[in-house]
Amino acid sequence: MKENPYLIFSLNNSLYGVEALSVEEVFFLPELTPVLDADRYLVGVVNLRGKIIPVIDLLLRLGYRTRNYQLTDSVVVLNWQNQRFGIVAHQVREVQNIAEEEISRRQEFSVRLASPTNLEEEENRLSSSLAEVNTDSSSSFLSGIARLETEIVLLLNLENLLHLEPIQSNLVSELDSQTLAEKELLAERLFAPHATPEEKAIFRQRANHLRQVSESENLTGALPLAVINLNGELLGINLHLIREFTEIERVTPIPCTPERIVGNMNLRGEIVTLIDLRSALNLSLSNARSYSKAMIVEVEDLVAGITIENVRDVTFISPEKVTAVPAALHSTNDEYFQGTAKYCEQIVTILNLPKIFQEGGLIVDEEV
């Protein structure tokens, strides 16, 4: 049985898949530079280590309304027949092998985004949408439907999705030839206009970082970190411990548990306990339980969600650049910190998450 790897990601409440071999890299969404006279779905470009990468909003490309960009959004950079493009993904999940027998192939599809509640009904609805298909093959952006256990994944047809060669070939010259007036006009067409000033600053910092990182930079042995905000503090978490970032929706309180246990949430059928790290880190609880985002982590087979303000970035830090926690920041919980490092002219404190879970009183006896 032949299997092919696909990168799975979400848009709104639907799952999509792209051939993993076409994926070059994934990074958190940076500030994008808009391009005059480009199609609406080509929402801008990013300077990735000196290379101009067009970025498309997949929702707009599929003919749907987009939503406000968030710090947890990502860009998946694809290379298809020597064309490099980025697509905006709301949540990048994992790479999964999908057998050909698990894929329902169609010549063309026209589907609406949905939040599946019954897989059989959803699969039938998607199949029946064939009657609405446009006869122009260039509008077929889906190559098939795959059923993975309890979920439906829509597989993208990259050949049609990335058929933008005329635009890509002119991007660099168009950007270089823009007049000052045109650049000022583009500046007025702000990227993520609904973002807060702090969020806009983070988007811009990400773009600057992607532009400045040298392609030849040796990242061997570097520590991959997710930089998050918690009570205004920048904290670094080992990326290998993080499964995903998600929005906190409905939370079920757990009776007779400490305040640090926020409650349980249903994450696509998996019950995950949400934890507030602030008490373990001696941070203020004045705005307790007000966070709307969670970082799903897996530490020694224990899966939990950690409430956070937002995700700042994903970065790599050389171990040589990690220093001891400054004396001014010393506390009774120093053992929970691996050290500090400079990040975008600021200091990020790197957490020892396994030690926090083991000794921070975060694990509650289920019989309590």
N, C-alpha and C positions, 0 to 999 in steps of 0.2 A: 504494500500500500504506500504510494508516493505521498510524502508530506512536504510542504513548503512553509518556511517561517514568515510570519506576518507580525508587524508592529501594530498593536491594538491601542486605539485612543478613543476618547469620547468627544462628542459635540452635542451640547444640550443633553438630552437623555438617550441618545443613540450611540452605538459603538460602530467604529469604522476600522478597517484594516488596510495597511499598505504592505507591499512586499518588502520584507526586512532587508533584502539585499540591495534595495534602492535607497535605503536610509543612510545618509552620511553622518549626521549628528543631530542631537536634540538639545535645545537650550531654552531657558525661560524667555518669554516674549520681551524684546527690547523696544525702545522707541523706534518707530519706522519713519523714514523720509518719504513723503508722498511724491508721486510723479504726475506731471501734467499730462492730460490727454490719454491717460491709461484707462483701461476698463475698470469699472467700479469695483470688481472683486480683487483687482491687484491693488492692495491697500497701501503699498509702499515698498521700500527697499531697505536693506540693512547692509552695512559695510562689515563683512566678515573677514577679518585679517587681510584687508586690501582687495577683496573680491566683492562685487556688488551682487547681492542675492535678492531677486524679486520675491515678495511674500504675498500669497493670496489668502483671502478669507474664504475658507471652504464653504461656509454657509452661503455667502453671496455667490460663489461659483456654482453651487447647486440650485440657486434660484430662491433662496430663503432670506429672511431678515436676519441680520447679524445681531449680536448683543454687545453691550459695553465690554471692552477689554479689561481683564483683571490681571493682577500680579501672578496668579497661579497658572495663567495660560502659557503655553509653550509654542515654540516654532520647531517643526520637523523639517530638516533640510533633506531634500530628495535629489537624486541624480538619475535622470532617465534619458538615455541616449545622449549623454554629454550635456544635457540641460540641467542646470541646478536651480531649484526653486524651494522656497519654504512655504509650508502651510501652517495656519494657526490651528492648534489643538487645545481644547479646554482642559483635558487631563490625559496625559500619556500613561498608559498602564504597563504593558509588558509585551515581550515577544512570545508568540505561541506558534507551535507547529500545527498546521491545519491540513488534513488529508484531502486529496482531491474528491474523494467520495463524500466528504462532508459539505461540499460546496455545490449549491444549486446554480448552475450557469444559465444565463439568459443573454440574448442578443443585445437587448437594450432594457434599461430600467428608468422609471420615473417614480420616485418615492417621496413621501413626506416624513419629516422627522417625527418620531413618536416616542412615547415612554411605554414600552411593552409591559402588559400585565398578563397576557396569556400568549405563550409562545406560538401555539398552533394558530390562533387567530391572527397574530402578528405576521407569521410566515405566509398565511393565506392572503392577508391584506397586501403584503408586499408583492406577492405573485400576481394578484389580480390587477395590480397597478400597471401591468404590461399593456392593458387596453388603452392607457393614457399616453403611451410613449410617442415622442416625436420621431418621425421617420428619419430625421437627420442623424446619422451615426455619430457625428461629432458631439451630440448632446448626451451621449451615453457615458456617464462618468462612473458607473458601477459595473464591475465584471462578474459579480456573483453575490450570493448570500450564504453565509456559513452559520451553522448552529453549533455553539460551544456550550455544552452542558445546559445551563439554564438561560443562556443569552444568545441573542441574534447579532451577528457582526456583518456589516455591509462592506464588501471588498471593493476598493477603488480601482478604476481603470486609469492608470497613470498616463498611458499614451494619449488619451483624450483629455484628461484633466490638465496636463501640462503642455497642451498644444498651443504654446504662446511664443513660438520662435521669433516672429517679427518684432514683438515687443522687447524680448530679451536682448536681441542683437542690437537694438538702438538705445538701450537704457543708459549705458555709460556715456555715449556721445550726447544724449539728451540732457543728462544731469550736468555735464560739463558746459553745455552751451546755454544753459538757462541764464537769463538776464537777472540783474539785481531785483527788478520789479517782480519777475516771476518767482524768484526765491522768497521774496517778502510775501507774495500771495500764498505760496505754499506754507510758509510759516504760520499764516493765519488759519490754514486748514490743519489745526492742531491734531496730532495723533492722540487718541483716547481723550476727547474733549471733556468727558464726564469724570475723568480721574481727578483725585484730590491733588493738591500741589505736592504732597509727599510722594504719592504714587507716580506722578509725572517725573519727579526727580529720580526715582528708582528706575523707571523705564529708561531715562536718559543715561544714567550710570551704567546700566547694562549695555546700552549701545556703545558707549565709550570704551567699555571693557572689551567688547567683541572686536572693536576697531583696533585696539592697541595690542592685543595679545599676538605675539609673533607666532607664525606658523611653524617655525623651527624650535619653539620653546620646548625644552625637555620636561615633560610632566611625569617621567618615570619616578615612582616613589612618592609623588605628591599626594596630599590628603584631600580627597573630594569632600567638599562641605556644602550643605544647604545652609544658607544664611537666613535666619528668621528674625522677626521682631517680636519681642515679648516685653510688655510694659516699657516700651521705648528703648529697650536694650537690644543690641545685636548679639545673637547667639549662633554658634556654628554647631551643626549636627553632622556626624559622619554619614555621607550619602548612602553608604552600603546598608545602613540600618533603616532607611526610609523606603516604604513601599509606594506611597503616593500622598498627594495633598488633596483635600476635599472640602466641600462646604458642609457646615454643620446644619442639619435640618431638624428633624424631630428627635428630641432627646428624652429618654425615659429615666427618671430618677431612680436610684437604687437606695432602698430604705436602710437606715442604720449604718451608713458609711461616712467616713470623714469628708470634710469639705473639699479636699483635693480630688475626690472622685465625683466627676460632674454627672455621670450617668451612662447609659448605654445608647448607642445609635445603630440603626440597621444600615449596613454598607453592602448593598447589592446582595442581601440575603445572609450576610455574615454579621453577627452581633459583636460590636466592638465597644469596649469600655473607654470612655473619654476621661483623661486625666489632666488636672491643672498643675503644672510644674512649679508654679510661683512660690508656693509655701516651701518646697524643698530647696529653692534657690534664694530664699529670704527676700523675695520681691513682694511689693505691696499687693494686697488683694482688694484695694478700694473699689475697683471696677470688676469685681469677681463675676465670672461666668458670663461675660458680655461678648466674648469672642465668637465670630461666626465661621472661622476656618479651623481645620484640624490637620495635623500631620500624622499619618498612619505609619507606625514604626513596628518593626519586628525585632525583638531582642531575645535571643536564646529561646526561640519557639513561642515567645509570648507576644501576641499582637495587641496593640493598644493605640488609641488616638490621643494626641497631645494638642490641647487647644493653643492657638497662636493668633497673633494679630494679623500677620501676613508673611508671605515668602519674599525675601529680598532678592536672592540670587542663588545660583549654584556656581561655585568657584573651586579652583585647585590651589592649595597652599603648600609650599615646600616645608617639610618638617623642620628645616634649619631656621625658618622664619617664625616658628612658634616659640614664644617666650613664656616664662613663668608668670603667673598672675601677679600684677603689681601689688606691693604691700598695702597700698591705699584701698585696694579692693578685697583684701583678705577678710574672710568670714569663717564662721564655724563649719561651713560646708565646702571648704577648699578642695576636699577630695573629689568633689563632683566636677571640677574643672580640669581640663587637660592643659590649658594655657590660653594665651591670647595671641592674636596676630593682627597686622594692619590690613584693612580692607577699605578701599576708596576713601582714604584720608581719615578713616575711623578705626576703632578698635572692636574686633569681634572676639567674644569669649567662647572658647570651644568646650562643649560639654562632654563629660564622660557618661554617656547615657546608660550603658550597662551597669555602672556603679550606682547611678541614681535609682535604677529599677531594683537593684539588689538591696540597697541600704537606705533608700529614701522613704521607705514606708509607703510605696505606691502599690504594692501587691496586697490585695485584701482577701482574706480567707472567705471562700464562697459560702461557708456555713454561718458567717456572721449575720 
